[in-house]
Amino acid sequence: MAYDNPKIEKLEDLLAWQKARAIFLLTYKLTDDYPKSEEYNLKKHMRECSRNIPGNIAEGFGRYNFQECMQFYRIARGSLSELKSDYYCSFDLGILNQEQFETAREKLEELAKYINGLIRTTFTVKNKSSKK
């Protein structure tokens, strides 16, 4: 969805997408050393979720229909919640240490704020344009 903000002209300008890419890279790095028993469980799911977040932000940004745009941003937020839960599971199982877990948790919470801001901004822009 195009925005009134001239600074956001393309996907790469979206801070939420940039932060989502960082989560993707962090997740791949941290899951590299997961035990073989989690290859098709936590590891696979975490990597899928981490790919889905920037992917859905990108898909939403590329849509010009407001409802579709918002739906993809909300799906990205849902994938983020799934990923956060998986990080908790990984910590609870002792796969991640405290420092790894806290680093990931902080970045996930920051990304959640950016996605929520993206949703709010998109909603506000839509409301402003519909009142014209």
C-alpha positions as CSV (number, residue, x, y, z in Angstrom):
1,M,0.0,0.0,0.0
2,A,1.4,3.4,-0.9
3,Y,1.8,5.8,1.9
4,D,1.6,9.6,2.2
5,N,5.1,9.7,3.8
6,P,7.6,10.5,1.0
7,K,10.3,8.6,2.9
8,I,8.5,5.3,2.3
9,E,8.6,4.7,-1.4
10,K,9.7,1.1,-1.6
11,L,9.7,-2.0,0.6
12,E,13.3,-1.5,1.6
13,D,12.3,1.8,3.3
14,L,10.0,0.1,5.8
15,L,11.7,-0.2,9.2
16,A,9.4,-3.1,10.1
17,W,10.6,-5.1,7.1
18,Q,14.2,-4.2,7.9
19,K,13.8,-5.4,11.6
20,A,12.0,-8.6,10.3
21,R,15.0,-9.4,8.1
22,A,17.3,-9.0,11.2
23,I,15.1,-11.5,13.1
24,F,15.2,-13.9,10.2
25,L,19.0,-13.8,10.2
26,L,19.2,-14.1,14.0
27,T,16.9,-17.1,13.9
28,Y,18.8,-18.9,11.3
29,K,22.1,-18.3,13.2
30,L,20.7,-19.5,16.5
31,T,19.0,-22.6,15.1
32,D,22.1,-23.8,13.3
33,D,23.2,-25.6,16.5
34,Y,19.8,-27.1,17.4
35,P,19.9,-30.8,18.2
36,K,19.2,-33.2,15.4
37,S,16.0,-34.3,17.3
38,E,14.6,-30.8,16.6
39,E,15.5,-30.7,12.9
40,Y,11.9,-31.1,11.8
41,N,10.3,-29.6,14.9
42,L,11.4,-26.4,16.5
43,K,14.2,-25.6,14.1
44,K,12.1,-26.0,11.0
45,H,9.1,-24.2,12.4
46,M,11.2,-21.3,13.7
47,R,12.9,-20.9,10.4
48,E,9.5,-20.9,8.6
49,C,8.1,-18.3,11.0
50,S,11.1,-16.1,10.7
51,R,10.8,-16.2,6.8
52,N,7.1,-15.5,6.9
53,I,7.4,-12.3,8.9
54,P,9.3,-10.2,6.3
55,G,7.5,-12.1,3.5
56,N,4.1,-11.1,4.8
57,I,5.1,-7.5,5.4
58,A,6.4,-7.4,1.8
59,E,3.2,-8.9,0.5
60,G,1.1,-6.5,2.5
61,F,3.2,-3.6,1.3
62,G,2.7,-4.7,-2.3
63,R,-1.1,-4.7,-2.1
64,Y,-3.2,-1.7,-2.9
65,N,-6.4,-3.0,-1.4
66,F,-6.5,-1.8,2.2
67,Q,-8.1,-5.0,3.7
68,E,-5.6,-7.3,1.9
69,C,-2.7,-5.1,3.1
70,M,-3.9,-5.2,6.7
71,Q,-4.5,-8.9,6.6
72,F,-0.9,-9.6,5.5
73,Y,0.5,-7.3,8.3
74,R,-1.7,-9.1,10.8
75,I,-0.4,-12.5,9.5
76,A,3.2,-11.2,10.0
77,R,2.2,-10.3,13.6
78,G,0.8,-13.8,14.1
79,S,4.0,-15.4,12.8
80,L,6.0,-13.2,15.1
81,S,3.9,-14.5,18.1
82,E,4.5,-18.1,17.0
83,L,8.2,-17.5,16.7
84,K,8.3,-15.9,20.1
85,S,6.6,-18.9,21.6
86,D,9.1,-21.2,19.9
87,Y,11.9,-19.2,21.4
88,Y,10.4,-19.7,24.9
89,C,10.2,-23.5,24.1
90,S,13.8,-23.5,23.1
91,F,14.8,-21.8,26.2
92,D,12.7,-24.0,28.4
93,L,14.3,-27.1,26.8
94,G,17.8,-25.7,27.5
95,I,18.6,-25.4,23.8
96,L,19.1,-21.7,24.1
97,N,21.0,-20.1,27.0
98,Q,19.7,-17.0,28.9
99,E,21.7,-14.6,26.9
100,Q,20.6,-16.0,23.5
101,F,17.0,-16.1,24.6
102,E,17.0,-12.5,26.0
103,T,18.7,-11.1,22.8
104,A,16.0,-12.8,20.7
105,R,13.1,-11.8,23.0
106,E,14.2,-8.1,23.0
107,K,14.4,-8.1,19.2
108,L,11.1,-9.8,18.9
109,E,9.4,-7.3,21.2
110,E,10.9,-4.4,19.2
111,L,9.7,-5.9,16.0
112,A,6.2,-6.3,17.4
113,K,6.2,-2.6,18.1
114,Y,7.2,-1.8,14.5
115,I,4.6,-4.1,13.1
116,N,1.9,-2.7,15.3
117,G,3.0,0.8,14.3
118,L,2.8,-0.2,10.6
119,I,-0.7,-1.5,11.1
120,R,-1.7,1.7,13.0
121,T,-0.2,3.9,10.3
122,T,-1.8,2.0,7.5
123,F,-5.2,2.3,9.2
124,T,-4.7,6.1,9.8
125,V,-3.6,6.7,6.2
126,K,-6.7,4.8,5.0
127,N,-9.0,6.8,7.2
128,K,-7.4,10.1,6.1
129,S,-7.8,9.2,2.4
130,S,-11.4,8.0,2.8
131,K,-12.4,11.4,4.3
132,K,-11.1,13.3,1.3
